[in-house]
Amino acid sequence: MTMRVLVADDDATCRLVLQKTVEKLGHECVVTSDGSEAWRAFEQAPTDVLITDWMMPGLAGPELCRRVRQRSDGGYTYVVLVTSLERHEHVLEGMEAGADDYLTKPVEPFDLQTRLIAAQRVTELHKQVAQFHSELARLNVELGEQARTDPLTCLGNRMRLHEDLRSHHAAAIRSRSWYCLAICDLDSFKRYNDSLGHLAGDEALRRVADVLANASRRTDSAYRYGGEEFVILLRDTTPDDGLNAIERLRQAIEDLALPHLHSDPFGVVTISCGVAARDPNRAESPDSLLAYADAALYESKADGRNRTTLSDPSPATESCRVPT
């Protein structure tokens, strides 16, 4: 593996020896004559190995080591400190500042070669660890997404719904804005499964889910709530707009024209819907809104199915009857 080696030394002879040895071993070598220049070169491109003198103009070796170690880009640079033979106390200070190893002047090519072999092993190991952590993070994101996705319909599941709802409810409180929730349920779906089988039932659920996801407004989100129930979150939506938006979805499901012999008098798969609105002047919780939408859904069922009903926490409830 070819490494990029950065040399920082104000001694021209030492720089030349280091450069020739590094290049002879097949590595790229960048040479600088002071610590400040070395730091600029370090910031410009990834560096595998830094070989730095102890005392230089600009930044001294220990300060250069500390800066290298404080970077936060996740890479690792193997640092070799070059010091005079009689100043071994510099070695300990340099190691505490972040150096991995040291060389004494005059630098022998053999000694440098051994340090570069060690550097190659260490930097390669750090790259493997970084790749492992990156892959682990990717898998965690993927698993988190799977845990929040319904496998049959590919819509968000109940967990995703409650997370999104909690977040949006808090935002709506801050902005004093409306939003709506709708619960939609396939009509007479048990009889559909009983007559055509669960495979056909699953396909019907997928078809309905595709319509709810693709025919919804860009700002709305569809979720599979469980069984044959779906929830639509309509952001920044007033009651009338929410009622109209869900009514369009209900009509789109009917327009699919999926045959359903036991759905009288429609003859096709239909959904009943209940809509509840979050009033900025009220203190309803997300669970209360789901309960209101659920009550409105059952009102739609009781009134003949294949319709959309708008809930009102007050005794009066508006219902929208749709043509068959």
N, C-alpha and C positions, 0 to 999 in steps of 0.2 A: 504494500500500500504506500503510495506516494503521499508525503506529508508536506504541509506548508510550514516552513520554519522561519521564524522572525528572529534576527540577531540584533541586539542592541549593545554597542560597545564603542567608546570613544577612541580606542586604541586601533589604529589602522592595521597594524600587523596582526593583532588578534582577530579583527574582523575578517581579514583575508584568509587566515587559517581556518576559521570556522566556516566561512562560505565555501571554500574549496572542498573541505571535508564533507559538508552537508550535500553539496551537489554531486560529489563523487559517489556518494551512497544512494543517489537517485532521487533526492528530494528537492523540492522547490525552496529557494532561499531568498529572503528579503533582508537586506542589511540596512541598519540605521546607525547614526553616530551619536545620538543622545536619547535620553528617556522620553522627552516630549515628542520627538519625531517617531519613536517606536510606538507610543500610545496612539498617535494619529494613524499609523499604518495598521495597528491592531484593530482599530475601529472601522477601517475601510473594508476589511475582508476577514473571513474566518481564519483563525490561526490554530494549528495543531500543537506547535511547540514554540515556546519563547525562551531564548537563551540570552540572559541579560547580565551585564556587568553590575557590580555593586555600586561603584561611584561613577556617575556620569553627569554631564551638564543637563539642565532641565530636570527631569524626574530621576531620582536615584532608583536603584534596583528594587529595594523593599517597597517603595511607594508604587512602582510599576506593578509589582506582584499583587499588592492590595487592590489596585484598580481592576486588574484582570479577574481577580477572584470575586469582586463585587458585581460583575456584570450579571444580567438576569436573562440572557437569551437562551439558557439551557445547555449551551455547548461547554466543552471542557478543553482547556489548554494546559499542556504539560509544561511546567516552568522549571528551567535549569538556571541556577544562580552561579555566576562565575566570580570567584574571589581569589585574593592572594593567599598563598600557602600559609603565611604567618598570621593571618587574621581569621582563625577558625571561629571566633565569637560571631563573626558576620554570618556564618552558616546558620547558627541557631536563630538569629534574628530574621534572616531571610526565610527560613522554613516556617517560622511563626507568621510571617507576612504572607505566606501562601506558596512558597517554592516547593517543588516536589523532590528536587535533587540538586546537587552542586558539582561544580568543576573547579579545580584550582589552576591558576596560571603558573607557568605557561601550559596551555591546553594541549594535550596529546590527542591525536586523531583516534587512537584506539579507545581512549576514555570517552570521547564524544560519541563514538559509534555505539558503545554499550548503553549510554544514556538514551540515544535515539531508539535503540531496540526496545528498551523499557517504555519509552514514551509511546511508541507505536502500539504496544500491548495495552497500555492504560487508556489511551485515547480511543482505541477500537472498542474496548470494553465499555467505556462511557457512551459511545455511539449506540452500541447494542442495547444498553440500559435505557437510553433515551428513546430508541425505537420501540422497545418493549412498553414503556410508559405511554407513548403516543398511541400504540395499538390498543393498550388497555383502556385508555381514555375513550378511544373511538368505540370500542366494544361496550363500554359502560353507557355511552350515549345511545348506541343502537339498542341495547337491552332496555334502557329506560324508555325509549320510543316504543318498543314492542310491548312493554308492560302497560302502556297507555293507549294501545291501539287494539281495536276489536279485530281478531284474525279473519272473521268471515267477511265483513263488509269493508275493512280497512278504514273505518271511521274511528274517531277518538272514542274511547270507552268511558265508563262511569268515572274512573279515576281521573282521566283527562278532563272530563266535564267539570268535576268538582274543583280541580285546580284552576282551570280557566275561569270558572264562575266566581270563585273566591277572589281571584286577582281583578277581574273586571268589576265586580261589585264594589271593591274598595276604591277603584278608580272612579266609578260612577258617583260614589259618595263624595269624593273630593271635588269632582266637577259639577255636582248636582245635576246629573243628566239622567234621562230615561234609558231603559233598555227593556227588552222583552225576552221571555222564555216560552217556548212552545213544546208540548209533548204530543207526539204523533204516534198512533197505534194502527197497525193493519187490521182491517175489519174482518171478522169471522175467520181468523187465520188458522185456528185449530181445525176447522172443517176443511180448509185448503190443504193442510198437511195430511189430514186423515184420508182425503180423496185422492191426492196426487203423490203423496210420499214426502219424506223429509228432504230428499235431494232437490225436489222441485221447490219445496218451501225455502230451502237455503238460496236457491237461485233467485226466487222472488225477493227475498230480503236483500240480496246483492243489487238487484235491479232498482229496487226502491231506494237503497242507500246511495246509489250512483246519482239518481235524480236529486235527492235531497242535498248531496254535496255539490253537484255541478250546476243546479238551477238556483241555488241560494245566492243571495247577494254576496259580493266580494268580502264584505266585512262580517258576514255571518258565519257561524260554525255549526256543523251537524255532528251528532254523537249517537252511537247505539247505546241506549239506556239499559237494555236487557230484553231478551226474548224478541218480540216483534215491536217493541217500543223504541222510538227515537226522540231525541231532544234537539231543538234548534236554539242557539243563543244568537239573538239579534241585537247587536251593539248599537248604542246611540239611536234607539228607535222608539217612537211614540206608540201608544196603543193602536191608533188607527193604521199607522204604517205597518206595525207588526201584524195586525189582523190581515191586511191586504197581502203582505209578503207570504204569510203561511197559506193563505187561500190560493195564491198562485202555485205554491208547491203542491197543495192538495190536488189542484186541477191537473198539474203535470203528472202526478201519479195515476190519476184516472185516465189520462191521455195515453199512458203506456199501453193500455188495453190488454193487460195480462188476463187471460180467461180465468174466471172464478165462478163455477156453476152454482156454488152455494152462497153467492153474495146477491141476495135479492134486494132491490129489483135491478141492480146495476150490471151483474154478469161479468164484471172484471174486478181485479184487485183494487181496493180503495183504502184510504186512510181517514181516520177521524182525528181531529186536532183540538187541543185546548191551548189558549194563549193567555199568559199573565204578564202584566207590565209592572216594572219597578218605578213607582212614583217618587220623585225626588222629595216630595213633601211628606212622605210616609217613612216609617222605620222598618219596612219589611226586610227580612233576612233572605238569602238565597233559598233556604229550605222552605220558607213561607211561599215564595214565588213558585217553586216546584209544586207545592201542595195546591196552590190556586190553579195552576195550569192543569194539574191532574184532575181537579174537580171539574174544570171546564171541559176536559177531554171526556169525562164520563157523562157530562151533559150532552155532548155531541153524540155519544153512543146512544143515550136514552132517547134522543130526538130523531133517531133513524139512521145514524152513521153517515159517513162520507160528507162531513161538514166541519166547519171551523167555528169554534165558540171562543169569544173573548171573555175572560174572567174579570170580575170586579169584586174587590173585598167587601163592598157594600152589598146589601141584599139584591139590588138590581143587577142582572147579568145580561149582556147583549149577546145575541146569537146570530150568526150569519148562515142562512140556509142556502145551499148551492144547488144549481140545476143538476138533474140526473140524466 
